[in-house]
Structures are given as structure tokens and as C-alpha cells.
Amino acid sequence: MKRILHIIGGLDRGGAESFLMNTWRNIDHKKYQFDILTFMQPRDGKKFAFEDELIKGGAKIYRVKDNRVKAPWKFEKDVAKIVKEGNYEIVHSHIDFMSALSLKGAKMGGAKHLVSHSHNTFNANLYSPFKKAVSAILRRKLNKLATKKLACGIDAGKFLYGENQDYTVINNGIATEKFFFNADFRKELRSKYKLSDKTKIILNVGRLEEVKNQAWLIDVFDKVYKENPDSALFILGDGSLKESLKEKASELASKKQIFILDSQPDINKYYSMADVFALPSKFEGVPTVGIEAQVSGLPCLFSVFVPKETKISDNVKFLKIDSNEDWVKEFVNIEVQKKRNASGSKIDKYDIHNSVKKLEEIYDSF
């Protein structure tokens, strides 16, 4: 059995976390053991969303203090200690530029195979000249340290490793059959929230943070509501902005039609409930939620900061977010599709079984 230590910030619902969990659920547990090292705190202050599932499935979860910025040498030593005590030969790090630190620690601890994985295409910290310079130093270190470089997409690879670097794209695979449109789910959830089949529902799924731009989306929806009162906005996720988003929504005329909910374990049902998916993010990697929405057959409106490679269906439009008028117009004019399907080679490319097979081949090469 190959034992792999994954290093990731936390285990609440997010893009990198979803990729890790989808992989873990579908990989052969008789051949591969996944253990996890985290350094962030659970959003509810108690335990991570995926923690119980992982422990029940036999994974070990290690926690270290987040010393990446204040005392990076301590962070490296903490990683080294866990790698050495666990005798891990393969370490797979998902923390972008900071993987230079985690993989250095892994090497200090005796790991032979150091895997870096890029999940983003931008970082707001790079607006700072100082942090941009630090990131450049970390990039050089990472490119020297990593024995295998992975990315969720072409843009994500260029972002982390730079131009003309050798890396392998592993698509953010999902259990595609789980997200196919289901009329029963649509009926079930609309009944739960007391919404008719004619109500036009806009769905957004993601962390409730500034980068996801949900406050802006709420303003857009308020204008949509004024033109079509029989519409609703669902925002699903967890994050630091939850209360401020709820407060913002409570002050609008459309407040009764705005639903800001926690992350949902049955998120696949919400795609079937909705009529259009919105992702007005300020930057993204290749967002798993964007793939899920397209597999469900939903018309999708993405910001121009979502990588073009996210488009795997004909139901996608990329819009600027410097003005909301185009978004309002699109939302109002999109026709409700009660029967939806999505198929084709691009959809199949994002099937989790294909992603897992590719990752297994990498692990087996070590």
C-alpha cells in the first residue's frame, strides 16, 4: 500500500478540498492510504466538514500551528516531524506558493516524492510589491523542490510554476452521474422553500469570501427582482462574510427571495432546483462548482476571471463584473429549461474516475 500525506489548509468545503475528497472517495483504498495534515481552524470552531467521513474511512488527520508567515522554519519543522514519524515517502501539497515550505519540511522529514498541486490562477496578495517578490522567491524554491508538479488547469499551472514549466493537469473530477438533472429533486426542494415551478432561481455555490463576489451578486439580483418578482437567489457556502451578506440582503426589497444557506451535503439537488448558475468571482482556478453546474445542464454566467477552460458546454457566457447591467439582462432573459441534459467528451473528461486513474498512474510511477 502506498501511503500519501496530503497537506492542505483545512477540510471544509472548497475547491481544493472537494478535489481531495472526490479523489479519496473513488481511489482504491486497498492500494492507497490518504492521510491529511492541516494548519487552519474549522469554520465552526469544532471540526471540519469532511473530518468525520475521513476518520471513519481510516484516514489520519494531523494538525499543526499555522506558522507559515510568522515562523516558516517552525512550520517546516512541524511538517518534517510528522513526515518522519509517519515514514511517508510521498507528500502531496495543495497550498500553492506555500508548498515551497511544506515540501521543504517533507524533504527534511525524509520524503522522497514531493508533489505540488496548483488550485488557483490568482492571489490578491500579489497586489503588494513585497508579497509579489516573496512569491517569486517561493516559486523558484518550489520548482527546484517538487519532484512532480500538478495543476487543476493550464492557467493554474502557469500561475504557480511560471511560463515554460513542466507540469501535469489533473482535472477537478466529479461523480458526473450524481449531478445529472433530476426532476424529482427540483420538485422536492422547490416545495421545501415554498417556491413554484415557474420561479426563476439563480444559484451560487462557494466560499463566502470577498473573492467570490457574492455581495455584488446580491445587488445584481435586487435589480433582477424589480423586473421579475417571481425570481429567487440561493447562495450556498460558509465563510467570514456570511453574517454581513445576510445583513445586506435583509435591507433589500428582494430580501424574502434571497436564501443564504450553509454548505449543503446534498448540493447536487440544488443544481436541479435552479434555473441558472452564477459565478461572478474575482479570480478562480478551474472551479469544481462550475463543472458541476454544467453537468447538471444549467445555463451558466461566469465572470471573465474564471478560466476559459472551465467551459465544457455551450451553456456558458463570460461577463465583466465592472458593471452589473449585462448580468441583470442575462438573468432576466434566460429561459427556464425544465428538461436538461449534458453530455459529450468534455463532460466525460471531468468524470472523477478519469482524474483518479491519472493520479494513480502518477503515484504508481514513484
C-alpha positions as CSV (number, residue, x, y, z in Angstrom):
1,M,0.0,0.0,0.0
2,K,1.2,3.5,-0.9
3,R,0.8,6.0,1.9
4,I,0.3,9.6,0.8
5,L,0.3,12.6,3.2
6,H,-1.8,15.4,1.8
7,I,-1.1,18.9,3.1
8,I,-4.0,21.3,2.8
9,G,-5.2,24.4,4.7
10,G,-8.4,22.8,6.1
11,L,-11.1,20.3,5.3
12,D,-14.2,22.4,5.0
13,R,-16.0,22.6,1.6
14,G,-13.9,24.4,-1.1
15,G,-12.3,23.8,-4.5
16,A,-9.1,22.0,-3.4
17,E,-10.9,20.3,-0.6
18,S,-13.6,19.0,-2.9
19,F,-11.0,17.7,-5.3
20,L,-9.2,15.9,-2.5
21,M,-12.4,14.4,-1.1
22,N,-13.7,13.3,-4.6
23,T,-10.4,11.6,-5.2
24,W,-10.3,9.9,-1.8
25,R,-13.9,8.6,-2.2
26,N,-13.0,7.0,-5.5
27,I,-9.5,5.8,-5.2
28,D,-8.7,2.1,-4.3
29,H,-8.2,2.2,-0.6
30,K,-6.5,-1.2,-0.7
31,K,-3.7,0.3,-2.7
32,Y,-3.6,3.9,-1.5
33,Q,-3.8,5.3,2.1
34,F,-4.5,9.1,2.3
35,D,-3.6,10.9,5.5
36,I,-4.1,14.7,5.9
37,L,-2.1,17.5,7.5
38,T,-3.9,20.8,8.1
39,F,-2.9,24.1,9.7
40,M,-6.2,26.1,9.7
41,Q,-9.1,26.1,12.1
42,P,-12.5,24.7,11.3
43,R,-15.0,27.4,10.4
44,D,-17.4,26.4,13.2
45,G,-14.5,26.2,15.6
46,K,-15.1,22.5,16.3
47,K,-14.4,20.2,13.4
48,F,-14.0,20.3,9.7
49,A,-16.9,19.4,7.4
50,F,-15.1,16.4,6.0
51,E,-13.4,15.3,9.2
52,D,-15.8,12.6,10.4
53,E,-16.0,11.0,6.9
54,L,-12.2,10.8,6.6
55,I,-11.6,9.4,10.1
56,K,-14.4,6.8,9.6
57,G,-12.7,5.8,6.4
58,G,-9.4,5.2,8.1
59,A,-7.5,8.5,7.3
60,K,-5.3,10.1,9.9
61,I,-5.6,13.9,10.4
62,Y,-2.7,15.8,11.8
63,R,-2.9,19.4,12.9
64,V,0.0,21.9,13.1
65,K,0.1,25.5,14.0
66,D,-0.1,28.0,11.1
67,N,3.4,29.4,11.3
68,R,3.8,29.8,7.5
69,V,4.3,33.6,7.7
70,K,5.4,34.4,11.3
71,A,7.9,31.5,11.7
72,P,8.2,29.5,8.5
73,W,11.1,27.4,9.9
74,K,8.8,26.2,12.7
75,F,6.2,25.2,10.1
76,E,8.8,23.3,8.1
77,K,10.0,21.5,11.3
78,D,6.4,20.6,12.2
79,V,5.9,19.1,8.8
80,A,9.2,17.3,8.9
81,K,8.4,15.7,12.3
82,I,5.0,14.3,11.1
83,V,6.6,13.0,7.8
84,K,9.5,11.3,9.7
85,E,7.3,9.8,12.4
86,G,4.8,8.5,9.8
87,N,7.5,7.4,7.5
88,Y,5.8,9.0,4.5
89,E,7.6,8.7,1.2
90,I,5.0,10.6,-0.8
91,V,3.8,14.1,0.2
92,H,1.2,15.9,-1.9
93,S,0.9,19.6,-1.1
94,H,-2.1,21.8,-2.1
95,I,-1.2,25.2,-0.7
96,D,0.2,27.0,-3.8
97,F,3.3,29.1,-3.1
98,M,3.5,27.9,0.5
99,S,4.1,24.4,-0.9
100,A,7.7,25.6,-1.1
101,L,7.7,25.5,2.8
102,S,5.6,22.3,3.2
103,L,7.7,20.3,0.7
104,K,10.9,21.6,2.2
105,G,9.7,20.2,5.5
106,A,8.7,17.0,3.9
107,K,12.1,16.6,2.4
108,M,13.7,17.3,5.8
109,G,11.5,14.5,7.2
110,G,12.7,12.0,4.6
111,A,10.0,12.1,2.0
112,K,11.4,11.1,-1.5
113,H,8.5,12.1,-3.7
114,L,7.3,15.7,-3.3
115,V,4.1,16.6,-5.2
116,S,3.0,20.2,-5.6
117,H,-0.6,20.9,-6.8
118,S,-1.9,24.3,-8.0
119,H,-5.6,25.1,-7.5
120,N,-5.6,28.8,-8.2
121,T,-5.0,31.3,-11.0
122,F,-4.5,34.4,-8.9
123,N,-3.9,35.6,-5.4
124,A,-4.9,39.1,-4.1
125,N,-1.7,39.2,-2.1
126,L,0.2,39.7,-5.3
127,Y,-1.0,43.3,-5.5
128,S,1.6,44.0,-2.8
129,P,5.1,44.5,-4.3
130,F,6.7,42.9,-1.3
131,K,4.4,39.8,-1.3
132,K,4.9,39.6,-5.1
133,A,8.6,39.5,-4.6
134,V,8.3,36.8,-1.8
135,S,6.0,34.7,-4.1
136,A,8.7,34.9,-6.8
137,I,11.3,33.5,-4.4
138,L,8.9,30.8,-3.2
139,R,8.1,29.9,-6.8
140,R,11.8,29.3,-7.6
141,K,12.2,27.2,-4.5
142,L,9.1,25.2,-5.3
143,N,10.2,24.5,-8.9
144,K,13.5,23.1,-7.5
145,L,11.9,21.1,-4.7
146,A,8.9,19.5,-6.3
147,T,9.6,16.1,-7.9
148,K,6.2,16.3,-9.6
149,K,4.1,19.4,-10.4
150,L,0.3,19.2,-10.9
151,A,-2.3,21.8,-11.6
152,C,-6.1,21.9,-12.0
153,G,-5.8,23.6,-15.3
154,I,-3.4,25.3,-17.7
155,D,-3.8,28.8,-16.2
156,A,-3.3,27.4,-12.7
157,G,-0.1,25.7,-13.7
158,K,1.3,28.9,-15.3
159,F,0.2,30.9,-12.2
160,L,2.1,28.8,-9.7
161,Y,5.1,27.5,-11.7
162,G,5.6,30.2,-14.3
163,E,5.8,30.0,-18.1
164,N,7.6,27.1,-19.8
165,Q,7.5,24.9,-16.8
166,D,6.7,21.2,-17.0
167,Y,3.5,20.2,-15.1
168,T,0.6,17.8,-15.4
169,V,-3.0,18.9,-15.5
170,I,-5.3,16.8,-13.3
171,N,-8.9,17.9,-13.9
172,N,-11.1,18.6,-10.9
173,G,-13.1,15.4,-11.5
174,I,-16.6,14.9,-10.1
175,A,-19.0,12.0,-9.9
176,T,-20.8,13.2,-13.0
177,E,-23.8,10.9,-12.7
178,K,-24.6,12.4,-9.3
179,F,-25.1,15.8,-10.9
180,F,-27.3,15.0,-13.8
181,F,-30.6,16.9,-13.8
182,N,-33.3,15.2,-11.7
183,A,-36.9,16.5,-11.9
184,D,-37.8,14.9,-8.6
185,F,-35.0,16.9,-6.8
186,R,-36.3,20.0,-8.4
187,K,-39.8,19.4,-7.2
188,E,-38.6,18.4,-3.7
189,L,-36.6,21.5,-3.0
190,R,-38.9,24.0,-4.5
191,S,-41.6,22.5,-2.3
192,K,-39.3,22.8,0.7
193,Y,-38.7,26.5,0.1
194,K,-42.3,27.2,-1.0
195,L,-41.3,28.2,-4.5
196,S,-43.3,27.4,-7.6
197,D,-42.0,25.6,-10.6
198,K,-42.3,28.9,-12.5
199,T,-40.0,30.8,-10.1
200,K,-36.7,31.6,-11.8
201,I,-33.9,30.5,-9.4
202,I,-30.3,31.8,-9.6
203,L,-27.8,29.6,-7.8
204,N,-24.3,30.5,-6.5
205,V,-22.1,28.0,-4.6
206,G,-18.8,28.8,-3.0
207,R,-16.9,30.2,0.0
208,L,-18.5,33.3,1.4
209,E,-15.4,35.5,0.9
210,E,-14.6,38.7,-0.9
211,V,-13.0,36.9,-3.9
212,K,-16.3,35.1,-4.6
213,N,-18.1,38.5,-5.0
214,Q,-21.4,37.4,-3.5
215,A,-22.2,40.9,-2.2
216,W,-22.1,42.2,-5.8
217,L,-24.3,39.3,-6.9
218,I,-26.9,40.3,-4.3
219,D,-27.0,43.8,-5.7
220,V,-27.5,42.3,-9.2
221,F,-30.3,40.1,-8.0
222,D,-32.1,43.0,-6.4
223,K,-32.3,44.6,-9.8
224,V,-33.5,41.3,-11.4
225,Y,-36.2,41.1,-8.7
226,K,-37.5,44.5,-9.6
227,E,-38.0,43.3,-13.2
228,N,-39.2,39.8,-12.3
229,P,-40.5,39.4,-8.7
230,D,-41.1,35.7,-9.3
231,S,-37.3,35.0,-9.0
232,A,-35.1,33.9,-6.2
233,L,-31.4,33.8,-5.3
234,F,-29.7,31.0,-3.5
235,I,-26.2,31.4,-2.1
236,L,-24.7,28.3,-0.6
237,G,-21.5,28.2,1.4
238,D,-19.6,29.1,4.5
239,G,-17.1,31.8,5.3
240,S,-16.3,35.0,7.1
241,L,-18.8,37.1,5.2
242,K,-21.9,35.1,6.0
243,E,-23.4,37.5,8.5
244,S,-22.6,40.6,6.5
245,L,-24.2,39.1,3.4
246,K,-27.3,38.2,5.4
247,E,-27.5,41.7,6.8
248,K,-27.1,43.2,3.3
249,A,-29.9,41.0,2.0
250,S,-32.2,41.9,4.9
251,E,-32.2,45.6,3.8
252,L,-33.4,45.0,0.3
253,A,-36.8,44.8,-1.2
254,S,-36.0,41.3,-2.5
255,K,-35.0,40.0,0.9
256,K,-37.7,37.3,1.1
257,Q,-36.4,35.9,-2.1
258,I,-32.7,35.7,-1.1
259,F,-31.7,32.5,0.6
260,I,-28.2,32.4,2.1
261,L,-27.6,28.9,3.3
262,D,-24.8,26.8,4.8
263,S,-22.9,24.4,2.6
264,Q,-25.2,21.5,1.8
265,P,-24.2,17.8,1.8
266,D,-26.8,17.2,-0.9
267,I,-25.6,20.1,-3.1
268,N,-26.4,18.0,-6.3
269,K,-30.1,18.5,-5.6
270,Y,-29.8,22.3,-5.6
271,Y,-28.4,22.3,-9.2
272,S,-31.5,20.5,-10.3
273,M,-33.7,23.0,-8.4
274,A,-32.0,26.0,-10.1
275,D,-32.5,27.6,-13.5
276,V,-29.2,29.5,-13.9
277,F,-25.8,29.3,-12.2
278,A,-23.8,32.4,-11.4
279,L,-20.1,32.7,-10.6
280,P,-19.0,36.4,-10.5
281,S,-15.7,35.6,-8.9
282,K,-12.7,38.0,-8.9
283,F,-10.5,35.0,-9.6
284,E,-10.7,31.2,-9.8
285,G,-8.8,28.1,-10.6
286,V,-10.9,25.7,-12.5
287,P,-13.9,25.9,-10.2
288,T,-15.5,22.5,-9.4
289,V,-18.9,24.1,-8.9
290,G,-18.7,25.5,-12.4
291,I,-18.2,21.9,-13.7
292,E,-21.0,20.6,-11.5
293,A,-23.4,23.2,-12.8
294,Q,-22.7,22.4,-16.4
295,V,-23.0,18.7,-15.9
296,S,-26.5,19.4,-14.5
297,G,-27.3,21.2,-17.7
298,L,-27.6,24.7,-16.2
299,P,-27.1,27.9,-18.1
300,C,-24.0,29.5,-16.5
301,L,-22.9,33.1,-16.2
302,F,-19.2,33.3,-15.2
303,S,-17.0,36.3,-14.7
304,V,-14.2,36.9,-17.1
305,F,-11.8,36.0,-14.3
306,V,-13.0,32.3,-14.5
307,P,-10.6,30.4,-16.8
308,K,-12.0,29.8,-20.2
309,E,-11.1,26.1,-19.9
310,T,-13.9,25.9,-17.3
311,K,-16.3,26.0,-20.2
312,I,-17.3,22.4,-21.1
313,S,-20.7,23.0,-22.6
314,D,-22.5,25.5,-24.8
315,N,-24.4,26.9,-21.9
316,V,-21.7,29.3,-20.7
317,K,-21.2,33.1,-21.0
318,F,-18.3,35.1,-19.6
319,L,-19.2,38.6,-18.5
320,K,-17.3,41.5,-17.0
321,I,-18.0,42.5,-13.4
322,D,-17.2,46.2,-13.7
323,S,-20.9,46.7,-14.5
324,N,-23.9,44.7,-13.5
325,E,-26.3,45.7,-16.3
326,D,-25.3,42.8,-18.6
327,W,-25.8,40.3,-15.7
328,V,-29.2,41.7,-15.0
329,K,-30.2,41.5,-18.6
330,E,-28.9,37.9,-19.0
331,F,-30.7,36.7,-15.8
332,V,-34.0,38.3,-16.9
333,N,-33.8,36.9,-20.4
334,I,-32.6,33.4,-19.8
335,E,-35.4,30.9,-20.5
336,V,-36.2,28.3,-17.9
337,Q,-35.3,24.8,-19.1
338,K,-37.4,22.2,-17.3
339,K,-35.7,19.3,-19.1
340,R,-31.9,19.5,-19.2
341,N,-29.1,17.2,-20.1
342,A,-25.4,17.5,-20.7
343,S,-23.1,15.0,-22.4
344,G,-20.0,14.8,-24.6
345,S,-16.3,14.3,-24.4
346,K,-15.6,17.5,-22.4
347,I,-18.1,16.4,-19.8
348,D,-16.6,12.9,-19.7
349,K,-13.1,14.5,-19.2
350,Y,-14.2,15.7,-15.8
351,D,-15.5,12.3,-14.6
352,I,-13.8,11.6,-11.3
353,H,-12.8,8.1,-12.4
354,N,-10.7,9.6,-15.2
355,S,-9.0,12.0,-12.8
356,V,-8.3,9.3,-10.2
357,K,-6.8,7.0,-12.9
358,K,-4.4,9.7,-13.9
359,L,-3.4,10.4,-10.3
360,E,-3.0,6.7,-9.6
361,E,-0.6,6.5,-12.6
362,I,1.5,9.3,-11.1
363,Y,1.6,7.7,-7.6
364,D,2.5,4.3,-9.2
365,S,5.4,5.9,-11.0
366,F,7.1,6.6,-7.7
